[in-house]
Structure formats: C-alpha cells, structure tokens
Amino acid sequence: MGGMYATVTIIVVVLLFLFSAIKILNEYERAVVFRLGRVIAIPKGPGIVIIIPVIDKFVRISLRTIVHDVPSQDVITRDNVTVKVNAVVYFRVVDPLKSIIEVENYMYATGQLSQTTLRSVCGQAELDDLLSKRDEISAHIQDLLDKQTDPWGIKVSAVELKHIDLPEEMQRAMAKQAEAERERRAKIINSQGEFEAAQKLLEAAQIIALEPIALQLRFLQTIREISTEGTTNTLIPVPIDILAAFMKK
C-alpha cells in the first residue's frame, strides 16, 4: 500500500510539474520569460513554451489591437469655451519586451497619456476648429501619442473624437446663429430671383417696344391660356385696333 501511495504521489507531482512547465500561446500572443529576474530570451511564441516552475516567470502579451475608450474630459478651448470631449484610441503592442521592461503597466500608462494629450490638444484649438476640423485634431493627437509611446513598444494606429458636448447656452447661441444664417441665405436667394425676374421683364419690355406686334401675340397667348383652365371664365373680345392708341401712348 505504501508503494502505491508513493507512486500516485510521484505521478501527481509530475503532472503538476508538466502543467506548470508547459504553456500554450495563441497565434496573436507572445511571452516574455524571466529566469531569476533576467530575460532569458527574446519573446517566445506562438505554440508550446516550456518553462521551469518557480524559477521562471512567464508574462503573456497580446499583439491584437486594443480599443481604449477615453473618458469625457473637461476642456477649455483657446477662446475660453468649456466643453466635454471624449475619444477612442486604437493601439497595439509591437515590441513585447519593451512593453514589459520599459513601463510598469502599458495599458494604464497609455490610457492616462491619452487623457492628458486629449486635453492639451483640444485646449489649444478654438471651438470652431474643434467642431469643423475633427479629423485634423484626431490625427495630431494620434501623432503625439505614437511618438510618446514608441519607447514602450506601443503603436498608436488611430484616434477618433467621439463626442463634443457643448454647454446649453452655447448650443442655443449656435442654433440662433444657424437660423440667422439660413434666413440670410433665403433672403439672398429671393432677392436674386426678383432681380433676375426684373431683368427678364426689362428685356421683354425692350423687345415689345421695338416690335409692337409682340404685345398682340402675348395678348393672344394669354387668352389661350385662360381658355384652357378648368374654371369658368367670361371673355370680352376687344379689337386690337382699339388698344393701338393706348399702346402708342
């Protein structure tokens, strides 16, 4: 019996050792292995990685793109308007060794750096630029983040501004401004239409002045148009000769 228990104990210990020593990495994962505090090799994986339990420390790193939602930040623009801005940052690890050695927690560090950079860049822009040039501001934030996270082995691939929340009084002011702009455009279009109509009437009057027969043709055309309408009309024919005297005056 004692020999059986010893055999079972040895088998259990061997299984536990193998379970602790064998690590399986997916295609998108890499591992940094420390042996007695020192990196023993370049990042390993994917596939099976064998380590020495207790002696080796195994750190698993994902190479997939991480989507980080930057919380809303209170920003005072260059023209002294307080807004709330949030964004989304897309980044991934390109150097697993640097992401472990050069920074304590690359996820937390990148998130905090994203918040401070977002406030800094948006604070240097005016409100109109913040609303109309979002792509340029996003590209500028992405460039700054990429340069600052490069020593950590992080690649920031994109930054997108999600929402820009304005104060209620600013929203009302912008709504009034937009309404006034629409009214201005409507008046301009209306005035332009009246001007073009007046020009056409002037040209028509000049043609009629040169060719009096044109007025008679227009008179006949008007009678024809009235006769085609669905309503009942009473027409009183007036000879053109009677109107000739008035037309000359």
LODO-832104 format. One line per 10 residues: number of its first residue (from 1); their letters; for each residue x, y, z of N, C-alpha, C, O. Coordinates in steps of 0.001 Angstrom, whole numbers. Layout:
residues N
NUM> A> X,Y,Z,X,Y,Z,X,Y,Z,X,Y,Z | ...
//
This chain:
residues 249
1> MGGMYATVTI> 827,-1204,0,0,0,0,858,1250,0,570,2213,-710 | 1939,1230,819,2806,2399,874,3452,2678,-456,3613,3839,-833 | 3837,1618,-1195,4432,1813,-2503,3447,2388,-3502,3817,3185,-4364 | 2168,1972,-3383,1146,2503,-4283,937,3978,-4052,863,4752,-5007 | 838,4390,-2776,667,5807,-2461,1851,6633,-2964,1677,7743,-3466 | 3051,6080,-2822,4234,6803,-3298,4192,6979,-4808,4558,8033,-5329 | 3740,5934,-5513,3651,6011,-6975,2631,7064,-7408,2874,7854,-8320 | 1468,7051,-6720,433,8030,-7048,924,9439,-6769,653,10368,-7530 | 1653,9586,-5661,2181,10915,-5325,3163,11409,-6376,3147,12577,-6767 | 4021,10496,-6826,5008,10882,-7850,4303,11269,-9141,4677,12245,-9793
11> IVVVLLFLFS> 3271,10493,-9512,2537,10806,-10748,1865,12164,-10653,1883,12946,-11605 | 1269,12442,-9491,607,13740,-9306,1612,14875,-9379,1343,15910,-9988 | 2779,14684,-8755,3804,15726,-8785,4294,15963,-10212,4488,17105,-10628 | 4492,14880,-10955,4952,15018,-12347,3908,15747,-13187,4247,16603,-14004 | 2632,15402,-12981,1575,16064,-13743,1496,17547,-13413,1331,18383,-14301 | 1615,17869,-12119,1601,19272,-11723,2797,20015,-12302,2687,21172,-12710 | 3942,19336,-12332,5137,19965,-12897,4942,20251,-14396,5258,21335,-14885 | 4412,19249,-15106,4192,19434,-16535,3138,20513,-16790,3263,21313,-17717 | 2103,20520,-15955,1061,21519,-16121,1599,22924,-15903,1180,23866,-16577 | 2526,23066,-14965,3117,24373,-14685,4211,24731,-15681,4471,25909,-15925
21> AIKILNEYER> 4855,23714,-16260,6003,23975,-17138,5595,24222,-18583,6297,24928,-19307 | 4473,23655,-19017,4070,23758,-20420,3022,24861,-20559,1985,24833,-19896 | 3302,25823,-21420,2380,26920,-21715,2081,26909,-23218,2967,26664,-24037 | 850,27172,-23554,437,27215,-24956,24,28637,-25303,-834,29231,-24651 | 654,29169,-26347,385,30537,-26788,-384,30522,-28101,-63,29759,-29012 | -1391,31363,-28188,-2149,31503,-29430,-1329,32257,-30476,-257,32785,-30180 | -1847,32299,-31697,-1137,32944,-32791,-890,34422,-32523,136,34959,-32942 | -1808,35087,-31834,-1705,36521,-31573,-1014,36837,-30252,-1037,37986,-29811 | -399,35841,-29608,229,36050,-28303,1733,35805,-28371,2221,35013,-29176 | 2451,36514,-27498,3870,36288,-27281,4128,36250,-25778,3317,36727,-24985
31> AVVFRLGRVI> 5263,35679,-25402,5582,35544,-23979,6984,36062,-23704,7916,35835,-24476 | 7109,36765,-22583,8404,37201,-22082,8705,36377,-20838,7921,36372,-19889 | 9842,35677,-20840,10201,34770,-19756,11384,35344,-18987,12424,35662,-19563 | 11204,35469,-17682,12268,35928,-16786,12751,34717,-15979,11952,33979,-15402 | 14061,34534,-15952,14652,33476,-15128,15522,34114,-14057,16567,34703,-14334 | 15061,33979,-12848,15737,34591,-11701,15902,36100,-11899,16921,36685,-11531 | 14855,36722,-12499,14838,38174,-12659,15403,38690,-13950,15336,39892,-14208 | 15961,37826,-14777,16549,38259,-16036,15797,37642,-17217,15323,36508,-17155 | 15703,38432,-18299,15088,37906,-19523,16036,36886,-20133,17201,37180,-20399 | 15518,35679,-20351,16408,34617,-20830,16465,34546,-22352,17396,33966,-22910
41> AIPKGPGIVI> 15486,35127,-23023,15469,35046,-24490,14521,36095,-25027,13825,36782,-24280 | 14516,36197,-26349,13564,37097,-26988,12153,36566,-26752,11997,35390,-26422 | 11126,37392,-26910,9752,36922,-26686,9457,35645,-27466,9798,35530,-28643 | 8820,34690,-26796,8548,33387,-27377,7101,33281,-27844,6229,34046,-27433 | 6882,32298,-28723,5544,32021,-29198,5419,32311,-30683,6331,32875,-31287 | 4283,31925,-31279,3203,31149,-30655,3526,29662,-30583,4570,29223,-31066 | 2622,28885,-29973,2828,27453,-29825,3119,27071,-28394,2637,27709,-27459 | 3916,26017,-28225,4227,25494,-26886,5506,26127,-26370,6515,26188,-27073 | 5449,26596,-25134,6615,27170,-24467,6809,26410,-23158,5868,26249,-22380 | 8034,25946,-22920,8336,25190,-21705,9180,26057,-20784,10202,26606,-21194
51> IIPVIDKFVR> 8742,26172,-19539,9467,26955,-18543,9765,26077,-17333,9238,24972,-17204 | 10612,26587,-16459,10935,25888,-15218,10090,26493,-14104,10290,27656,-13751 | 9167,25747,-13549,8329,26312,-12479,9168,26848,-11318,10255,26354,-11019 | 8617,27873,-10685,9214,28561,-9537,10391,29428,-9965,10501,30567,-9511 | 11265,28930,-10815,12452,29678,-11217,12115,30709,-12294,12599,31840,-12261 | 11280,30298,-13246,10931,31178,-14357,9620,31906,-14088,8700,31368,-13471 | 9563,33158,-14575,8331,33955,-14519,7842,34169,-15947,8589,34625,-16812 | 6603,33838,-16174,6019,33832,-17512,5024,34988,-17626,4074,35074,-16847 | 5248,35888,-18612,4351,37020,-18832,3794,36923,-20246,4550,36917,-21218 | 2461,36845,-20358,1784,36688,-21643,1358,38066,-22177,768,38863,-21447
61> ISLRTIVHDV> 1663,38337,-23453,1349,39621,-24083,525,39367,-25343,863,38503,-26151 | -563,40130,-25504,-1388,40036,-26712,-938,41080,-27723,-664,42225,-27365 | -863,40674,-28998,-455,41574,-30071,-1647,42156,-30828,-1455,42896,-31793 | -2858,41841,-30414,-4044,42350,-31098,-4264,43834,-30783,-3796,44352,-29769 | -4986,44492,-31680,-5294,45907,-31481,-6245,46070,-30300,-7245,45361,-30182 | -5913,47013,-29437,-6716,47296,-28244,-7494,48578,-28487,-6936,49575,-28946 | -8785,48549,-28177,-9648,49724,-28311,-9863,50312,-26924,-10501,49705,-26065 | -9317,51503,-26726,-9412,52161,-25414,-10337,53359,-25509,-10118,54263,-26316 | -11371,53364,-24683,-12343,54458,-24650,-11865,55505,-23641,-11840,55251,-22437 | -11489,56676,-24142,-11025,57752,-23270,-12242,58447,-22646,-13104,58927,-23382
71> PSQDVITRDN> -12336,58515,-21330,-13497,59161,-20694,-13598,60633,-21082,-12627,61235,-21540 | -14792,61202,-20892,-15008,62617,-21208,-14088,63493,-20369,-13967,63327,-19156 | -13444,64429,-21057,-12508,65335,-20403,-13041,66768,-20487,-13503,67210,-21538 | -12969,67479,-19367,-13340,68891,-19360,-12205,69702,-19977,-11074,69687,-19492 | -12529,70403,-21048,-11519,71142,-21812,-11973,72589,-21947,-13142,72855,-22226 | -11046,73524,-21747,-11287,74948,-22001,-10549,75303,-23288,-9319,75278,-23331 | -11293,75630,-24319,-10697,75924,-25616,-9942,77254,-25574,-9991,77991,-24590 | -9252,77528,-26663,-8448,78753,-26703,-9299,80010,-26640,-8832,81053,-26182 | -10564,79920,-27102,-11458,81074,-26999,-12347,81006,-25757,-13433,81583,-25728 | -11865,80281,-24714,-12477,80269,-23378,-13907,79710,-23372,-14802,80288,-22756
81> VTVKVNAVVY> -14108,78599,-24053,-15385,77888,-24020,-15133,76528,-23376,-14233,75797,-23790 | -15933,76189,-22355,-15775,74914,-21659,-16598,73837,-22359,-17809,73985,-22523 | -15947,72764,-22767,-16616,71656,-23449,-16153,70343,-22830,-15142,70287,-22130 | -16915,69296,-23104,-16540,67941,-22697,-16228,67142,-23963,-17037,67096,-24890 | -15072,66525,-23996,-14617,65793,-25182,-14189,64394,-24766,-13450,64226,-23796 | -14655,63395,-25502,-14152,62035,-25310,-13725,61469,-26650,-14102,61979,-27705 | -12931,60403,-26594,-12338,59863,-27818,-12121,58364,-27672,-12303,57784,-26601 | -11725,57755,-28792,-11365,56335,-28826,-9955,56227,-29384,-9637,56831,-30409 | -9108,55450,-28703,-7716,55268,-29115,-7509,53800,-29492,-7861,52896,-28735 | -6936,53584,-30664,-6621,52234,-31143,-5100,52050,-31101,-4361,52788,-31753
91> FRVVDPLKSI> -4645,51070,-30335,-3198,50827,-30246,-2950,49335,-30051,-3857,48569,-29725 | -1687,48945,-30261,-1303,47545,-30075,171,47468,-29700,930,48418,-29893 | 552,46333,-29167,1941,46091,-28773,2713,45589,-29989,2319,44609,-30621 | 3803,46258,-30312,4659,45812,-31417,5984,45255,-30912,6675,44546,-31644 | 6346,45569,-29666,7574,45039,-29057,7224,44551,-27652,7226,45342,-26709 | 6924,43256,-27498,6519,42740,-26180,7558,42973,-25086,7205,43214,-23932 | 8823,42901,-25445,9873,43059,-24434,9858,44467,-23855,9934,44633,-22638 | 9760,45486,-24709,9723,46864,-24225,8454,47136,-23418,8494,47862,-22425 | 7333,46559,-23837,6081,46818,-23135,6092,46291,-21706,5294,46727,-20876 | 7000,45347,-21412,7111,44818,-20053,8225,45494,-19274,8077,45781,-18086
101> IEVENYMYAT> 9343,45747,-19947,10528,46270,-19243,10476,47782,-19081,10841,48295,-18022 | 10029,48516,-20112,10135,49966,-20112,9012,50670,-19351,9166,51837,-18989 | 7902,50004,-19100,6786,50637,-18419,6125,49586,-17522,6082,48402,-17856 | 5614,50045,-16380,5058,49097,-15412,3760,48466,-15914,3585,47250,-15843 | 2863,49292,-16414,1570,48811,-16913,1252,49609,-18172,777,50742,-18097 | 1515,49013,-19319,1382,49771,-20558,-71,50145,-20852,-316,51175,-21479 | -1035,49341,-20419,-2442,49672,-20625,-2814,50939,-19853,-3408,51864,-20407 | -2458,50967,-18573,-2785,52120,-17731,-2012,53352,-18190,-2566,54451,-18229 | -745,53178,-18535,80,54312,-18949,-441,54923,-20247,-514,56145,-20370 | -800,54087,-21207,-1326,54598,-22476,-2662,55298,-22270,-2932,56314,-22911
111> GQLSQTTLRS> -3502,54769,-21385,-4791,55400,-21107,-4644,56769,-20474,-5331,57713,-20863 | -3750,56883,-19497,-3535,58182,-18851,-2908,59184,-19810,-3270,60361,-19809 | -1975,58724,-20622,-1351,59615,-21598,-2369,60087,-22633,-2290,61220,-23107 | -3313,59236,-22982,-4363,59622,-23934,-5226,60741,-23359,-5584,61671,-24082 | -5561,60671,-22089,-6381,61702,-21470,-5664,63051,-21439,-6244,64072,-21809 | -4417,63059,-21003,-3681,64325,-20909,-3421,64925,-22300,-3498,66141,-22473 | -3118,64082,-23278,-2876,64586,-24630,-4155,65140,-25233,-4124,66162,-25918 | -5281,64477,-24987,-6573,64956,-25487,-6892,66338,-24929,-7311,67222,-25676 | -6699,66535,-23624,-6963,67846,-23023,-6011,68901,-23560,-6418,70035,-23814 | -4756,68540,-23735,-3769,69511,-24191,-4050,69979,-25614,-4043,71180,-25883
121> VCGQAELDDL> -4297,69049,-26523,-4501,69405,-27930,-5812,70163,-28117,-5847,71176,-28815 | -6886,69684,-27500,-8183,70363,-27640,-8160,71735,-26972,-8854,72647,-27421 | -7380,71896,-25916,-7282,73196,-25254,-6554,74235,-26088,-6710,75432,-25848 | -5762,73806,-27059,-5044,74737,-27918,-5849,75152,-29148,-5421,76024,-29905 | -7005,74535,-29349,-7832,74832,-30524,-9021,75692,-30129,-9470,75664,-28983 | -9523,76455,-31087,-10743,77216,-30871,-11956,76321,-31102,-11853,75258,-31714 | -13104,76767,-30601,-14305,75940,-30673,-14685,75624,-32115,-15029,74484,-32425 | -14629,76609,-32995,-14993,76374,-34398,-14094,75327,-35042,-14566,74471,-35791 | -12783,75398,-34747,-11858,74402,-35288,-12121,73027,-34677,-11993,72007,-35354 | -12487,73005,-33405,-12760,71737,-32738,-13958,71028,-33360,-14008,69799,-33405
131> LSKRDEISAH> -14921,71810,-33837,-16119,71230,-34439,-15948,70913,-35920,-16495,69926,-36411 | -15192,71745,-36633,-15087,71592,-38084,-13832,70833,-38533,-13799,70317,-39650 | -12808,70756,-37689,-11555,70113,-38075,-11234,68937,-37162,-10109,68801,-36682 | -12222,68097,-36930,-12044,66967,-36028,-11017,65969,-36550,-10266,65385,-35770 | -10982,65770,-37870,-10025,64821,-38445,-8592,65295,-38227,-7716,64499,-37889 | -8352,66594,-38421,-7004,67130,-38225,-6585,67028,-36761,-5445,66671,-36463 | -7497,67338,-35854,-7175,67266,-34423,-6929,65816,-34015,-6004,65536,-33252 | -7744,64898,-34514,-7546,63475,-34204,-6192,62990,-34709,-5497,62250,-34013 | -5816,63404,-35914,-4524,62996,-36472,-3366,63560,-35651,-2351,62890,-35459 | -3521,64800,-35165,-2470,65408,-34344,-2317,64670,-33016,-1197,64435,-32562
141> IQDLLDKQTD> -3440,64303,-32390,-3379,63543,-31144,-2728,62183,-31377,-1906,61732,-30578 | -3104,61534,-32478,-2525,60222,-32785,-1009,60307,-32977,-269,59433,-32525 | -554,61367,-33653,887,61522,-33893,1636,61738,-32582,2707,61164,-32381 | 1088,62554,-31692,1746,62798,-30404,1793,61532,-29564,2830,61212,-28982 | 679,60808,-29494,645,59580,-28700,1612,58537,-29249,2293,57850,-28487 | 1669,58422,-30570,2543,57421,-31172,4009,57694,-30842,4776,56770,-30570 | 4386,58968,-30869,5785,59313,-30553,6101,59055,-29077,7196,58597,-28750 | 5155,59343,-28195,5421,59204,-26764,5352,57755,-26293,5989,57405,-25299 | 4597,56912,-26979,4504,55512,-26576,5475,54605,-27323,5566,53416,-27017 | 6194,55144,-28288,7147,54325,-29038,8217,53692,-28138,8560,52531,-28361
151> PWGIKVSAVE> 8767,54400,-27124,9741,53741,-26236,9145,52591,-25440,9892,51763,-24918 | 7845,52518,-25332,7196,51430,-24598,6860,50244,-25503,6293,49257,-25033 | 7199,50323,-26786,6858,49255,-27708,5398,49258,-28110,4842,48214,-28454 | 4763,50443,-28070,3345,50586,-28385,3204,51371,-29680,3904,52360,-29895 | 2294,50925,-30543,1980,51618,-31781,541,52103,-31725,-386,51296,-31672 | 350,53427,-31738,-985,54021,-31764,-1368,54191,-33226,-780,55007,-33936 | -2345,53427,-33671,-2705,53414,-35088,-3753,54458,-35443,-3769,54936,-36578 | -4636,54832,-34508,-5694,55795,-34830,-6278,56370,-33546,-6272,55738,-32489 | -6782,57597,-33681,-7520,58279,-32606,-8740,58924,-33245,-8621,59592,-34273 | -9901,58732,-32653,-11130,59307,-33177,-11866,60043,-32057,-12132,59474,-30999
161> LKHIDLPEEM> -12192,61313,-32302,-13024,62063,-31367,-14461,61574,-31491,-15008,61533,-32592 | -15079,61202,-30368,-16437,60655,-30401,-17491,61748,-30227,-18312,61975,-31116 | -17464,62416,-29086,-18491,63404,-28767,-17838,64687,-28269,-16828,64666,-27564 | -18444,65796,-28656,-18050,67114,-28139,-19321,67735,-27569,-20175,68208,-28319 | -19445,67732,-26249,-20643,68245,-25582,-20452,69715,-25245,-19508,70089,-24550 | -21364,70546,-25747,-21312,71982,-25513,-22267,72375,-24395,-23254,71677,-24164 | -21997,73487,-23687,-22951,73992,-22704,-24270,74374,-23373,-24303,74683,-24564 | -25372,74349,-22590,-26684,74618,-23164,-26772,76018,-23757,-27351,76204,-24827 | -26197,77011,-23064,-26274,78371,-23592,-25522,78503,-24914,-25919,79270,-25792 | -24410,77732,-25049,-23668,77749,-26306,-24460,77054,-27407,-24430,77487,-28559
171> QRAMAKQAEA> -25167,75984,-27067,-25999,75308,-28062,-27106,76225,-28562,-27394,76260,-29758 | -27739,76982,-27634,-28783,77909,-28056,-28219,79008,-28940,-28833,79385,-29938 | -27052,79519,-28576,-26435,80576,-29383,-26095,80078,-30780,-26296,80792,-31762 | -25578,78848,-30874,-25235,78299,-32179,-26495,78013,-32999,-26490,78157,-34222 | -27579,77604,-32319,-28835,77374,-33045,-29368,78684,-33625,-29832,78719,-34765 | -29301,79773,-32828,-29731,81073,-33336,-28854,81529,-34502,-29347,82083,-35485 | -27571,81293,-34380,-26659,81673,-35457,-26974,80904,-36739,-26981,81476,-37829 | -27237,79591,-36599,-27571,78790,-37776,-28889,79247,-38398,-29020,79287,-39621 | -29877,79595,-37544,-31157,80072,-38064,-30993,81400,-38799,-31574,81602,-39866 | -30195,82308,-38220,-29951,83588,-38878,-29233,83392,-40212,-29506,84099,-41182
181> ERERRAKIIN> -28321,82432,-40251,-27602,82158,-41498,-28553,81620,-42559,-28446,81986,-43730 | -29489,80745,-42158,-30462,80223,-43124,-31370,81337,-43651,-31677,81384,-44842 | -31802,82244,-42741,-32639,83361,-43181,-31883,84268,-44136,-32445,84747,-45121 | -30605,84505,-43845,-29797,85350,-44731,-29699,84736,-46122,-29845,85436,-47124 | -29456,83444,-46183,-29353,82778,-47484,-30686,82808,-48214,-30724,82998,-49430 | -31797,82620,-47472,-33110,82657,-48120,-33397,84031,-48702,-33932,84138,-49806 | -33045,85092,-47965,-33268,86438,-48471,-32401,86720,-49694,-32847,87358,-50647 | -31184,86248,-49659,-30292,86450,-50814,-30841,85741,-52043,-30846,86299,-53141 | -31306,84502,-51854,-31853,83754,-52986,-33116,84426,-53519,-33318,84514,-54730 | -33979,84905,-52590,-35202,85586,-53001,-34888,86868,-53763,-35493,87149,-54797
191> SQGEFEAAQK> -33928,87651,-53238,-33556,88897,-53910,-32948,88622,-55279,-33207,89344,-56241 | -32142,87577,-55353,-31531,87231,-56630,-32602,86820,-57645,-32512,87160,-58824 | -33636,86071,-57166,-34729,85688,-58063,-35509,86888,-58562,-35852,86965,-59742 | -35795,87844,-57652,-36510,89047,-58075,-35684,89868,-59054,-36216,90435,-60008 | -34378,89928,-58810,-33503,90677,-59711,-33491,90055,-61104,-33575,90767,-62105 | -33388,88733,-61168,-33382,88063,-62469,-34729,88230,-63166,-34789,88409,-64383 | -35834,88168,-62369,-37157,88355,-62965,-37296,89774,-63529,-37846,89965,-64613 | -36792,90771,-62782,-36855,92150,-63274,-36044,92317,-64552,-36455,93033,-65465 | -34897,91658,-64616,-34090,91726,-65828,-34839,91143,-67030,-34816,91708,-68123 | -35502,90003,-66810,-36255,89396,-67900,-37420,90290,-68342,-37701,90402,-69535
201> LLEAAQIIAL> -38108,90937,-67359,-39196,91846,-67715,-38679,93037,-68510,-39316,93488,-69462 | -37506,93544,-68103,-36914,94659,-68823,-36574,94261,-70257,-36814,95024,-71192 | -36020,93077,-70424,-35688,92607,-71770,-36966,92434,-72606,-37001,92765,-73792 | -38024,91901,-71947,-39285,91732,-72669,-39871,93075,-73081,-40371,93221,-74196 | -39809,94068,-72175,-40332,95398,-72493,-39562,96030,-73649,-40142,96695,-74508 | -38257,95812,-73657,-37448,96361,-74750,-37807,95708,-76080,-37843,96380,-77111 | -38072,94405,-76065,-38451,93717,-77297,-39813,94211,-77784,-40003,94447,-78977 | -40769,94366,-76841,-42101,94842,-77217,-42037,96263,-77751,-42756,96602,-78690 | -41176,97109,-77159,-41037,98480,-77644,-40522,98519,-79075,-40896,99403,-79846 | -39667,97570,-79435,-39131,97532,-80787,-40107,96870,-81759,-40167,97248,-82929
211> EPIALQLRFL> -40865,95895,-81287,-41787,95155,-82136,-43168,95150,-81487,-43449,94256,-80689 | -44046,96114,-81795,-45383,96168,-81173,-46214,94921,-81431,-47108,94603,-80647 | -45939,94221,-82500,-46701,93010,-82786,-46504,91955,-81711,-47350,91076,-81546 | -45389,92030,-80970,-45125,91065,-79910,-46151,91181,-78797,-46530,90177,-78195 | -46610,92414,-78516,-47630,92599,-77478,-48936,91937,-77902,-49613,91335,-77069 | -49303,92033,-79176,-50512,91393,-79655,-50417,89875,-79536,-51382,89214,-79152 | -49241,89323,-79870,-49047,87881,-79746,-49140,87427,-78284,-49687,86368,-77977 | -48593,88253,-77402,-48677,87922,-75972,-50124,87971,-75492,-50541,87151,-74674 | -50890,88941,-76009,-52293,89074,-75633,-53070,87832,-76061,-53874,87296,-75299 | -52820,87385,-77287,-53496,86192,-77778,-53074,84945,-76985,-53898,84070,-76720
221> QTIREISTEG> -51822,84869,-76616,-51350,83722,-75833,-52003,83688,-74455,-52341,82619,-73946 | -52181,84884,-73845,-52831,84950,-72542,-54271,84484,-72633,-54739,83759,-71755 | -54995,84890,-73691,-56373,84442,-73885,-56415,82925,-74037,-57314,82269,-73510 | -55455,82374,-74748,-55419,80920,-74943,-55182,80201,-73627,-55809,79176,-73359 | -54290,80721,-72809,-54008,80089,-71515,-55223,80128,-70603,-55506,79158,-69900 | -55958,81266,-70612,-57147,81375,-69771,-58209,80383,-70223,-58912,79803,-69395 | -58330,80185,-71543,-59373,79299,-72060,-59105,77838,-71731,-60039,77035,-71728 | -57851,77467,-71452,-57526,76063,-71146,-57709,75732,-69683,-57638,74557,-69323 | -57944,76722,-68806,-58123,76458,-67383,-59476,75811,-67136,-60399,75963,-67937 | -59593,75089,-66028,-60813,74368,-65726,-61935,75248,-65224,-63093,74831,-65250
231> TTNTLIPVPI> -61634,76448,-64768,-62674,77315,-64225,-63460,77984,-65355,-63021,78032,-66504 | -64636,78499,-64987,-65486,79195,-65964,-65034,80633,-66062,-64941,81319,-65045 | -64755,81100,-67249,-64272,82462,-67470,-65194,83178,-68467,-65744,82575,-69389 | -65334,84464,-68244,-66110,85304,-69156,-65145,86170,-69925,-64431,86969,-69318 | -65094,86048,-71208,-64165,86786,-72047,-64919,87853,-72823,-65979,87587,-73389 | -64374,89051,-72849,-64925,90151,-73631,-63906,90482,-74704,-62880,91093,-74402 | -64156,90098,-75943,-63182,90377,-77013,-63054,91883,-77246,-64052,92599,-77335 | -61849,92332,-77339,-61567,93736,-77611,-60690,93798,-78853,-59606,93213,-78871 | -61125,94473,-79855,-60299,94560,-81069,-58945,95176,-80767,-58829,96087,-79946 | -57947,94679,-81425,-56592,95178,-81230,-56479,96632,-81676,-55672,97389,-81137
241> DILAAFMKK> -57293,97024,-82667,-57191,98398,-83161,-57556,99412,-82091,-57004,100511,-82063 | -58508,99042,-81187,-58905,99954,-80127,-57760,100197,-79149,-57598,101297,-78620 | -56967,99143,-78918,-55855,99254,-77975,-54637,99893,-78591,-53689,100226,-77880 | -54639,100071,-79895,-53438,100602,-80553,-53105,101985,-80066,-51936,102313,-79862 | -54145,102819,-79873,-53893,104178,-79420,-53237,104196,-78043,-52324,104981,-77791 | -53719,103310,-77143,-53126,103251,-75789,-51708,102692,-75807,-50853,103103,-75023 | -51478,101758,-76706,-50141,101174,-76788,-49137,102202,-77254,-47993,102205,-76799 | -49564,103107,-78190,-48622,104121,-78673,-48277,105085,-77551,-47129,105511,-77430 | -49308,105449,-76690,-49009,106375,-75592,-48086,105718,-74582,-47720,106339,-73585
//
